[in-house]
Amino acid sequence: MKTKETRAAVTISMPREMAEEYDKLANRLAKNRSVLFREMFLAYKRQKLKEEFRELQTYGADLARQEGIFTESDVEKLVFEGR
């Protein structure tokens, strides 16, 4: 029976001082390097998704303003206009 591999080894390089700080942080948090990296990666990913969402919100708000849409009532009028 074949099992699906759920993990992949990843090798990264960083300056020695940073690696030492990384190990100290892992030790202080009582986590191993892999767990710390996964948590850091997920936090970074969440932050980037939030930034992307904010950019899209700003873009949409700018487009709406250009079209004279300023309130929820304006949006409802636009939505129900074509029905």
Residue, then its C-alpha position, 0 to 999 in steps of 0.5 A: m500500500k502506497t502512502k502519500e508523502t505529506r512532508a517535504a524537506v526544505t533547506i534554507s541558508m541565512p547569515r550565521e548571526m541570523a541562524e544563531e538568533y533563530d536558534k535562540l528564538a526557537n529555544r526560548l519558545a520551546k519549539n524546534r526549527s521546523v515548527l518555528f519556520r512553519e509558524m513564521f511562514l503562516a504568519y507571513k502568508r496571513q499578513k500578505l493576504k491581509e495586505e492584498f485584501r486591503e489593496l483590493q478594497t482600496y481599488g474597489a472603493d476607488l472604482a466605486r467613487q469614480e462611478g458615483i457609488f458612495t453608500e450601501s444604498d447606492v450599491e443596492k440601487l445599482v444591483f437592482e437596476g438591472r432586474 
